[in-house]
Amino acid sequence: MSAVKFSSLQISAIKLMLFGSVLLYLVIDLFILEGPVWRLLHKQDAAAAENANAPAIVYGEVITQEQLDQFTEQQNHLRGRSAVPETEKIPLLMEMVHDTLLRLRSRYNDKNLPDTTNAAEQEVRNLVARAPSSEMFDSWLASQGYTRQAYTRELSTRLRDRHFLQRVIEPHCRVSEEDAARHFELIRDSLVQPENRPLRHIFLSSLGKDSETVRRHAESLLHELEKGADFVALAKAHSEDPTSAARGGDVGIVQNAEGFPLPELPLFGEGAPPSGKLSLAQSRWGWHILLLGEITPARALRFEECKESLKSAIRSAQEEIAVRVFRSSMLKEAFAKKYLEIHAH
């Protein structure tokens, strides 16, 4: 059977007829019936308008205003505040952008990353155990827009992203003993063990009480001690510092350095009581019966004493820099490829 042959004129006529049919269909769809093509175009227009108002778009993944508001509320809860200052709104958005970039990167490395499901489930169990009740924990999750299952998935993703980030920066965060030794030589003059001494106390709080009444109570306990009463027994019975009271008033070794929570107590320098002598002192929180041990003088630290802490400090600084550099590189790459849009309002 021979094939049917068309002349060039016939082919042109067929093409023209097909084109006219398509054109007629489009006219009817777009201007008369508002059919599938009309709906598709308007859906795309609506999506484009919505994306234009979204805070950011990362490789086609939209960060919605609702997501940003939810993240902001979480940060407020974690930091114990009611509202975000204007100066922090852009940094919070950029934090979400960085997290999205990291998640997209780690998603393509799933086969090389550990399964974090079990770790996430254990972390949720730990959070539930620390909450006043399981119901209150679920209620808090609901206020953040999560079910327990959804939160576990989110946590698993964060743990996976963290593994990926750690793997990326690991080659740039290695500290040798020689590195620590060089750093030690640079700062050795500032590495000093301050003078220190053991401290026991019996603490009587004056918050919400008459300070003079509390002082008289402290003086009566001091008088008992001076007559030979057992310090440990009195501390356990009367001290209102629960941590040290359980140890018979033993606070431990305190240093003559910034950061001691009660700098007004006379523990060092002129006016400090000698070792083994009972004394009474007042702090902003109440009255203290003090019993101090011998003072160990300040001295310079040796390299071996601070080697590990130096290595840890250097590594922490390296990790911070490496994370910052990696996040910056992801951001620059996304901008260069025009796959990142920031619509800050």
C-alpha positions in Angstrom: 0.0 0.0 0.0 1.6 3.3 -1.1 1.9 6.2 1.4 -0.3 9.3 0.8 1.7 12.3 -0.4 0.7 15.9 0.2 1.8 18.8 -1.8 3.5 21.8 -0.1 0.4 23.8 -0.6 -1.8 21.1 1.1 0.7 20.9 4.1 0.6 24.7 4.5 -3.2 24.6 4.5 -3.2 21.8 7.2 -0.8 23.8 9.4 -2.9 27.0 9.0 -6.0 25.0 9.9 -4.3 23.6 13.1 -3.0 27.0 14.1 -6.4 28.5 13.6 -8.0 25.8 15.8 -5.5 26.4 18.6 -5.9 30.1 18.4 -9.7 29.8 18.4 -9.5 27.5 21.5 -7.3 30.0 23.3 -9.7 32.9 22.6 -12.6 30.9 23.8 -10.7 29.7 26.9 -9.2 33.1 27.9 -12.0 35.5 27.0 -15.3 33.6 27.1 -15.2 30.4 29.2 -12.2 31.2 31.6 -11.1 27.7 31.1 -8.0 25.7 32.1 -5.5 28.0 30.4 -7.0 31.1 32.0 -7.0 29.4 35.5 -3.4 28.3 35.1 -2.2 31.8 34.1 -4.1 33.5 36.9 -2.8 30.9 39.4 0.7 31.7 38.3 0.0 35.4 38.6 -1.3 34.9 42.1 1.7 32.8 43.1 4.0 35.4 41.7 2.3 38.2 43.6 2.4 36.1 46.8 6.1 35.3 46.3 6.8 39.0 45.7 5.4 39.7 49.2 7.3 36.8 50.8 10.3 37.8 53.0 12.7 35.6 51.0 12.8 32.9 48.2 15.8 30.5 48.4 16.3 28.3 45.3 12.6 28.4 44.7 11.7 27.6 48.3 9.6 30.4 49.7 10.1 31.6 53.3 6.6 32.9 54.1 5.7 35.7 56.4 3.9 33.1 58.6 7.1 31.0 58.9 9.1 34.1 59.8 6.5 35.1 62.4 6.6 31.6 63.9 10.4 31.6 64.0 10.4 35.1 65.6 7.9 33.9 68.3 10.1 30.9 69.0 13.1 33.2 69.5 11.1 35.5 71.8 10.1 32.4 73.9 13.7 31.2 74.1 15.0 34.6 75.0 12.2 35.5 77.4 11.0 38.6 75.7 7.7 39.8 74.4 8.8 41.4 71.1 11.7 41.6 68.7 13.6 44.9 68.4 13.5 46.4 64.9 17.3 46.0 64.7 16.9 42.2 65.0 14.2 41.6 62.4 16.6 41.4 59.4 19.1 39.2 61.2 16.3 36.8 62.1 15.3 36.6 58.5 18.9 36.0 57.4 19.1 33.2 60.0 16.2 31.5 58.3 17.8 32.0 54.9 21.1 30.5 56.1 19.2 27.5 57.7 17.3 26.9 54.4 20.5 27.0 52.4 22.1 24.6 54.8 19.1 22.3 54.7 19.1 22.2 50.9 22.8 21.4 50.9 22.5 18.6 53.4 19.5 17.2 51.6 21.8 16.1 48.7 24.1 14.4 51.2 21.5 12.2 52.9 23.3 9.0 52.0 26.5 10.2 53.7 24.8 11.4 56.8 23.7 9.4 59.9 20.0 8.7 60.5 19.1 11.2 63.2 15.6 9.9 63.9 16.4 8.1 67.1 18.5 11.0 68.4 15.6 13.4 67.8 13.1 11.1 69.5 15.4 10.9 72.5 15.8 14.7 72.7 12.0 15.1 72.6 11.7 12.5 75.5 14.3 14.6 77.4 12.3 17.8 76.8 9.1 16.1 77.9 10.8 14.9 81.1 11.9 18.4 81.9 8.4 19.9 81.3 5.9 20.2 84.1 3.7 17.6 82.4 3.4 15.9 79.0 0.2 17.8 78.3 1.9 21.2 79.0 4.7 20.2 76.6 2.2 19.3 73.9 0.3 22.6 74.5 3.5 24.6 74.1 4.3 22.7 70.9 0.8 23.5 69.6 1.4 27.2 70.4 4.4 27.0 68.1 2.5 25.4 65.4 3.8 21.8 65.9 2.5 18.4 66.8 5.0 16.2 68.7 5.5 14.1 65.5 6.1 17.2 63.4 8.5 18.7 66.0 10.5 15.4 66.1 10.8 15.5 62.3 12.0 19.1 62.4 14.5 18.3 65.2 15.8 15.3 63.2 16.3 17.6 60.2 18.2 20.1 62.3 20.4 17.4 63.7 21.2 16.1 60.2 22.0 19.6 59.1 24.4 20.0 62.1 26.2 16.7 61.2 26.6 18.0 57.6 27.9 21.3 58.8 30.3 19.7 61.2 31.6 17.5 58.4 32.2 20.5 56.2 34.2 22.5 58.8 36.1 19.6 60.4 39.1 19.8 58.1 39.5 23.5 59.0 39.3 23.0 62.8 42.3 20.9 63.9 44.5 22.2 66.7 47.9 20.7 67.5 49.9 20.9 70.7 52.3 23.2 68.9 49.4 25.6 68.0 48.4 25.7 71.7 52.0 26.3 72.8 52.4 29.2 70.4 49.2 30.7 71.7 50.3 30.1 75.3 53.5 32.2 74.6 51.4 35.1 73.3 49.1 35.3 76.4 51.1 33.7 79.1 51.3 36.9 81.1 47.5 37.0 81.4 47.3 33.3 82.5 47.3 33.7 86.2 45.6 31.5 88.9 44.1 34.1 91.3 44.5 33.8 95.0 41.9 31.5 96.4 40.7 29.9 99.6 38.1 27.4 100.9 34.8 28.9 102.1 32.0 27.6 104.3 29.0 29.7 105.2 25.6 29.7 106.9 23.3 31.9 104.9 20.1 33.6 106.2 18.1 35.4 103.5 16.7 38.9 104.2 14.6 39.1 101.1 11.1 40.1 102.1 12.1 40.1 105.7 13.2 42.6 108.3 17.0 42.7 107.9 17.6 43.5 111.6 15.6 40.5 112.7 17.6 38.3 110.3 20.9 39.8 111.7 19.9 39.0 115.3 19.2 35.4 114.2 22.6 35.2 112.5 24.3 36.6 115.7 22.6 34.0 117.8 23.9 31.2 115.6 27.4 32.8 115.6 27.3 32.8 119.4 26.4 29.1 119.4 29.3 28.4 117.1 31.7 30.4 119.3 30.6 28.3 122.3 31.5 25.1 120.4 28.4 24.1 118.3 29.1 22.1 115.2 29.3 24.2 112.1 28.2 21.4 109.7 25.1 20.6 111.8 24.0 24.2 112.1 24.5 24.8 108.4 22.4 21.8 107.5 19.7 22.9 109.9 19.6 26.7 109.3 21.3 27.7 106.1 19.0 29.0 103.3 21.6 28.2 100.6 20.3 24.7 99.7 23.3 23.7 97.6 25.9 24.4 100.3 23.6 23.6 103.2 23.4 20.0 102.0 27.2 19.8 102.2 27.4 21.3 105.7 27.8 24.9 104.4 30.7 24.0 102.1 30.8 26.4 99.1 34.1 25.1 97.8 37.2 27.0 96.6 36.5 30.6 95.8 38.8 32.9 93.8 39.7 36.5 94.2 38.5 37.3 90.7 35.7 38.9 88.7 32.6 36.8 88.4 32.2 35.8 92.1 28.5 36.4 92.7 28.9 38.2 96.1 31.9 40.6 95.7 30.8 42.5 98.8 31.8 39.7 101.1 35.2 40.4 102.7 37.0 37.2 101.6 40.3 38.7 100.4 42.4 41.7 101.1 42.2 44.1 104.1 39.4 43.2 106.4 39.2 39.6 105.3 39.0 37.2 108.4 42.0 35.0 108.9 41.8 31.2 108.4 39.5 29.4 110.9 38.0 32.5 112.4 34.2 32.9 112.4 32.8 36.2 111.1 29.5 37.8 110.2 28.9 39.7 106.9 26.0 41.1 105.0 25.4 40.8 101.2 22.6 42.1 99.0 20.8 38.8 99.7 21.1 38.6 103.4 23.5 37.6 106.2 26.3 35.2 106.1 28.3 33.5 108.9 31.7 32.9 107.2 34.3 30.3 107.9 37.3 30.7 105.6 40.4 28.5 105.0 44.0 29.5 104.2 44.7 31.7 101.2 46.6 30.2 98.4 48.6 33.0 96.7 48.1 33.9 93.0 50.6 32.3 90.6 51.3 32.0 86.9 49.8 28.9 85.2 52.1 26.4 83.5 51.4 25.3 79.9 50.5 21.7 80.9 47.8 23.1 83.3 46.0 25.0 80.6 47.0 23.1 77.4 43.6 21.4 76.9 41.6 24.5 77.7 43.7 26.5 75.2 43.2 23.8 72.5 39.4 23.9 73.2 39.3 27.7 73.0 41.3 27.8 69.7 39.1 25.1 68.2 35.9 27.0 69.2 37.3 30.1 67.5 38.2 28.1 64.4 34.7 26.5 64.2 33.1 29.9 64.6 35.1 31.4 61.7 34.7 28.2 59.5 30.9 28.3 60.0 30.8 32.0 59.1 32.9 31.5 56.0 30.8 28.5 54.8 27.5 30.3 55.4 28.9 33.4 53.5 30.0 31.2 50.6 26.5 29.6 50.3 24.9 33.1 50.4 27.3 34.5 47.7 26.7 31.4 45.4 22.9 31.7 45.7 23.0 35.5 44.9 25.4 34.9 42.0 23.1 32.3 40.5 20.1 34.5 41.1 18.5 31.8 43.2 18.1 34.0 46.2 15.6 36.9 46.7 15.4 38.9 49.9 12.3 41.1 50.2 13.0 42.9 53.5 10.1 45.0 54.7 
